[in-house]
Amino acid sequence: MADAVHPPLPARRRWRDSWTVLSLTAPALFLMLVFLVGPLACVVMLSFTDYQLGAPSISLVGVANYVEMAHDETARISLLNTLIYVAVVVPGSVALGLGAALLIEADSALRSFYRAAYFLPVMATLIAMAVVWEFMLDQRFGVVNLALKSVGIAGQDWLHNRRFVLYTLCGIGIWQSLGFNMVLFMAGLTSIPRELYEAAAVDGARSAGDRFRLITWPMLGPVTLFTVVITAIRAFQVFDTVQVLTDGGPNKASEVLLHTIYTEAFAFFRDGYASAVVVIFLAFVLALSAIKVFVLDKRVHYS
């Protein structure tokens, strides 16, 4: 019966449809091959060589770069610092972004102003803002230490003290990611049907806390998952603030993976070793994406 209603297409028409699909997707496939797959394959191949920028020859060294990385204290420190940075920035910026979105959506008369104010760090050039932060965090005349001094708290040398420098960069990272996360959560909040809150009020959930626990938070599951993954990937890519404010110091206390890659490739010209660090960096990013697709996607509620 199904074949009678929808008879099979002639072989010539099937071939023509397939050719049309291939023709339409060929430009995108070509660009993906040239700008994504090709460079990635080159990086992986270079990670198994001793290539140096400008060197007249190149030799295969197998997994020597990865073995060296396993014994390289700088690589271990940069990986640990990057993981700490991600572990602090992701929950901090996601929680504050959600809080800002809830406050702005709570029928505020200054909603438009707060939207613009919180989103400003996303639009601003991070290099320029890093310079501003450098002045704000100055030990002698920075506004941060002056504000602390006004309430009787001793200021610190935030960018040159091993105990504080990484967490200072984490604070800047949270400030920079908060606005972007706020916009994502605001989009999720506007998509929640108002009828659910009315039904919950009829069933006895009259307080704001009950409505958030029973309706808002479960319905924000997909948005929260997306926000966490995107924020984690962006946190792994931290480089600008480290390069401008600390250059990985003091004594590697703020060294991160991308800064290590930059130093090895463009300061020491050890492109083979830098490519191996890139492969490890990409492995973490791909692991985050895989966890989202294969594990976390099954645990959220899609309306």
C-alpha positions as CSV (number, residue, x, y, z in Angstrom):
1,M,0.0,0.0,0.0
2,A,2.8,2.4,0.9
3,D,4.5,1.7,-2.4
4,A,1.3,2.4,-4.3
5,V,0.8,5.8,-2.6
6,H,4.5,6.7,-2.9
7,P,6.1,4.8,-5.8
8,P,9.9,4.6,-5.8
9,L,11.7,7.4,-7.7
10,P,13.3,6.5,-11.0
11,A,17.1,5.9,-10.8
12,R,17.8,8.9,-13.0
13,R,15.8,11.2,-10.7
14,R,17.5,9.8,-7.6
15,W,20.9,10.4,-9.1
16,R,19.9,13.9,-10.1
17,D,18.6,14.7,-6.6
18,S,21.8,13.3,-5.0
19,W,23.9,15.4,-7.4
20,T,21.9,18.5,-6.5
21,V,22.4,17.9,-2.8
22,L,26.1,17.4,-3.3
23,S,26.4,20.5,-5.4
24,L,24.7,22.6,-2.7
25,T,26.8,21.2,0.1
26,A,30.1,21.2,-1.7
27,P,31.1,24.8,-0.9
28,A,30.5,24.3,2.8
29,L,32.3,21.0,2.7
30,F,35.2,22.6,0.9
31,L,35.5,25.4,3.4
32,M,35.3,23.0,6.3
33,L,38.0,20.9,4.8
34,V,40.3,24.0,4.1
35,F,39.7,25.9,7.3
36,L,38.9,23.2,9.9
37,V,39.8,19.6,9.0
38,G,43.0,20.5,7.1
39,P,44.6,22.7,9.8
40,L,43.6,20.2,12.5
41,A,45.2,17.4,10.6
42,C,48.3,19.4,10.1
43,V,48.5,20.2,13.8
44,V,48.2,16.5,14.7
45,M,50.9,15.6,12.2
46,L,53.2,18.3,13.4
47,S,52.8,17.1,17.0
48,F,54.8,14.0,16.0
49,T,57.7,15.9,14.6
50,D,60.5,18.2,15.8
51,Y,59.5,21.0,13.4
52,Q,60.7,24.5,14.3
53,L,59.7,27.6,12.5
54,G,62.2,28.4,9.9
55,A,64.1,25.1,10.2
56,P,65.4,23.7,6.9
57,S,64.4,20.1,7.8
58,I,61.8,18.2,9.7
59,S,62.0,14.8,11.3
60,L,59.5,12.4,12.8
61,V,60.0,11.9,16.6
62,G,56.9,9.8,17.4
63,V,55.4,10.5,20.8
64,A,58.5,12.3,22.1
65,N,56.7,15.6,22.3
66,Y,54.0,14.1,24.4
67,V,56.5,12.3,26.7
68,E,58.3,15.6,27.1
69,M,55.0,17.3,28.0
70,A,54.3,14.7,30.6
71,H,57.6,15.6,32.3
72,D,57.5,19.3,31.7
73,E,56.7,21.2,34.9
74,T,55.5,24.2,32.9
75,A,53.0,22.1,31.0
76,R,51.7,20.5,34.1
77,I,51.3,23.9,35.9
78,S,49.5,25.5,32.9
79,L,47.1,22.5,32.7
80,L,46.4,22.7,36.4
81,N,45.9,26.5,36.3
82,T,43.6,26.2,33.3
83,L,41.5,23.6,35.1
84,I,41.3,25.8,38.2
85,Y,40.3,28.8,36.0
86,V,37.5,26.7,34.4
87,A,36.4,25.4,37.8
88,V,36.0,28.9,39.2
89,V,34.8,30.9,36.2
90,V,32.1,28.4,35.0
91,P,30.0,28.1,38.2
92,G,30.6,31.7,39.1
93,S,29.6,33.3,35.8
94,V,26.7,30.9,35.3
95,A,25.2,31.5,38.7
96,L,25.7,35.3,38.5
97,G,24.3,35.3,35.0
98,L,21.2,33.4,36.1
99,G,20.8,35.8,39.1
100,A,21.1,38.8,36.9
101,A,18.6,37.5,34.4
102,L,16.1,36.8,37.2
103,L,16.5,40.2,38.7
104,I,16.1,42.0,35.3
105,E,13.1,39.9,34.4
106,A,11.5,40.7,37.8
107,D,9.5,43.7,36.3
108,S,12.3,46.2,36.9
109,A,11.7,49.8,35.7
110,L,15.4,50.0,34.7
111,R,15.4,46.7,32.7
112,S,16.9,48.1,29.5
113,F,19.6,49.9,31.4
114,Y,20.6,46.8,33.4
115,R,20.6,44.8,30.2
116,A,23.0,47.2,28.5
117,A,25.2,47.5,31.6
118,Y,25.6,43.8,32.2
119,F,26.2,43.1,28.5
120,L,28.8,45.8,28.1
121,P,31.8,43.6,29.0
122,V,30.8,41.2,26.2
123,M,30.8,44.0,23.6
124,A,34.0,45.7,24.9
125,T,37.4,44.8,23.5
126,L,39.0,42.5,26.1
127,I,42.5,43.9,25.5
128,A,41.4,47.4,26.3
129,M,39.4,46.3,29.3
130,A,42.4,44.3,30.6
131,V,44.4,47.6,30.6
132,V,41.7,49.2,32.6
133,W,41.7,46.3,35.0
134,E,45.5,46.7,35.3
135,F,45.0,50.3,36.6
136,M,42.1,49.3,38.8
137,L,44.2,46.6,40.5
138,D,47.3,48.6,40.9
139,Q,48.7,48.2,44.4
140,R,49.4,51.9,45.0
141,F,46.6,53.8,43.4
142,G,44.1,51.2,42.1
143,V,40.5,51.8,42.9
144,V,40.1,48.2,44.3
145,N,42.8,48.7,47.0
146,L,41.5,52.2,47.7
147,A,38.0,50.8,48.2
148,L,39.3,48.1,50.5
149,K,41.4,50.6,52.4
150,S,38.3,52.8,53.0
151,V,36.7,49.9,55.0
152,G,39.8,49.0,56.9
153,I,41.0,46.1,54.7
154,A,44.7,46.0,53.6
155,G,45.1,46.0,49.8
156,Q,47.1,43.4,47.9
157,D,49.3,43.3,44.9
158,W,46.7,41.3,43.0
159,L,48.6,40.8,39.7
160,H,52.1,40.0,41.2
161,N,51.2,37.8,44.2
162,R,51.3,34.1,43.6
163,R,48.4,33.5,46.0
164,F,46.0,35.9,44.4
165,V,47.0,36.3,40.7
166,L,45.1,33.3,39.3
167,Y,41.9,34.0,41.2
168,T,42.2,37.7,40.2
169,L,42.1,36.5,36.6
170,C,39.2,34.3,37.5
171,G,37.3,37.3,38.8
172,I,37.9,39.2,35.5
173,G,36.8,36.1,33.6
174,I,33.5,35.9,35.6
175,W,33.0,39.7,35.0
176,Q,33.5,39.2,31.2
177,S,31.3,36.1,30.9
178,L,28.4,37.2,33.1
179,G,26.7,39.4,30.5
180,F,26.7,36.7,27.8
181,N,25.3,34.1,30.2
182,M,22.7,36.6,31.4
183,V,21.4,37.0,27.8
184,L,21.2,33.3,27.3
185,F,19.2,32.8,30.5
186,M,16.9,35.8,29.7
187,A,16.1,34.0,26.4
188,G,15.3,30.9,28.3
189,L,13.1,32.7,30.8
190,T,11.0,34.4,28.1
191,S,10.3,31.0,26.5
192,I,8.7,29.5,29.7
193,P,4.9,29.6,29.3
194,R,3.2,31.9,31.9
195,E,0.4,29.3,32.3
196,L,2.8,27.1,34.2
197,Y,3.3,29.7,36.9
198,E,-0.5,30.2,37.1
199,A,-1.1,26.5,37.4
200,A,1.6,26.2,40.1
201,A,0.0,29.1,42.1
202,V,-3.3,27.2,42.0
203,D,-1.6,24.1,43.2
204,G,-0.1,26.0,46.2
205,A,3.3,27.1,44.9
206,R,2.9,30.7,45.7
207,S,6.4,31.8,46.9
208,A,9.1,32.8,44.4
209,G,11.3,30.1,45.7
210,D,8.7,27.4,45.1
211,R,8.1,28.7,41.6
212,F,11.8,28.7,40.8
213,R,12.4,25.2,42.2
214,L,9.3,23.6,40.5
215,I,9.1,25.4,37.2
216,T,11.9,27.9,36.3
217,W,14.9,25.7,37.1
218,P,13.6,22.5,35.4
219,M,12.5,24.4,32.3
220,L,15.9,26.2,32.1
221,G,17.6,22.8,31.9
222,P,18.5,23.0,28.2
223,V,19.6,26.6,28.4
224,T,21.7,25.9,31.5
225,L,23.4,22.9,29.9
226,F,24.2,25.0,26.8
227,T,25.5,27.9,28.9
228,V,27.7,25.7,31.1
229,V,29.3,24.0,28.1
230,I,29.9,27.2,26.1
231,T,31.3,29.0,29.2
232,A,33.6,26.1,29.9
233,I,34.9,26.1,26.3
234,R,35.4,29.9,26.4
235,A,37.2,29.5,29.8
236,F,39.6,27.0,28.4
237,Q,40.5,29.6,25.7
238,V,41.6,32.2,28.2
239,F,44.6,34.0,26.8
240,D,44.1,37.8,26.4
241,T,44.0,38.7,30.1
242,V,47.0,36.5,30.9
243,Q,49.1,37.9,28.1
244,V,48.3,41.5,28.9
245,L,48.2,41.5,32.7
246,T,50.7,38.8,33.9
247,D,52.4,37.2,30.9
248,G,52.0,33.9,32.8
249,G,53.7,35.2,36.0
250,P,54.8,35.6,38.6
251,N,56.8,32.4,38.4
252,K,54.2,30.6,36.2
253,A,51.5,31.2,38.8
254,S,49.1,32.3,36.0
255,E,50.4,30.2,33.2
256,V,47.6,28.6,31.1
257,L,47.5,26.3,28.2
258,L,46.9,28.8,25.4
259,H,49.7,31.0,26.8
260,T,52.0,28.0,26.8
261,I,51.1,27.3,23.2
262,Y,51.8,30.9,22.3
263,T,55.2,30.9,24.1
264,E,56.4,27.6,22.7
265,A,55.3,28.4,19.1
266,F,56.1,32.1,18.8
267,A,58.8,32.8,21.4
268,F,60.8,29.5,21.3
269,F,59.7,28.5,17.8
270,R,59.1,24.9,18.9
271,D,56.1,24.3,16.7
272,G,56.2,20.5,17.1
273,Y,56.0,20.7,20.8
274,A,53.4,23.5,20.7
275,S,51.3,21.3,18.3
276,A,51.3,18.6,20.9
277,V,50.0,21.0,23.5
278,V,47.3,22.1,21.1
279,V,46.2,18.4,20.7
280,I,45.8,18.1,24.4
281,F,43.9,21.3,24.6
282,L,41.6,20.2,21.8
283,A,41.1,16.9,23.6
284,F,39.7,18.7,26.6
285,V,37.4,20.8,24.5
286,L,36.1,17.7,22.5
287,A,35.6,15.9,25.8
288,L,33.4,18.6,27.1
289,S,31.4,18.5,23.8
290,A,31.1,14.7,24.0
291,I,29.9,14.8,27.6
292,K,27.2,17.3,26.6
293,V,26.0,15.3,23.6
294,F,26.2,11.8,25.0
295,V,25.6,12.2,28.8
296,L,24.1,15.5,29.9
297,D,21.6,15.9,27.0
298,K,19.8,12.9,28.2
299,R,19.4,14.4,31.7
300,V,17.7,17.7,30.8
301,H,14.0,18.3,30.1
302,Y,13.2,19.7,26.6
303,S,9.8,21.2,26.3
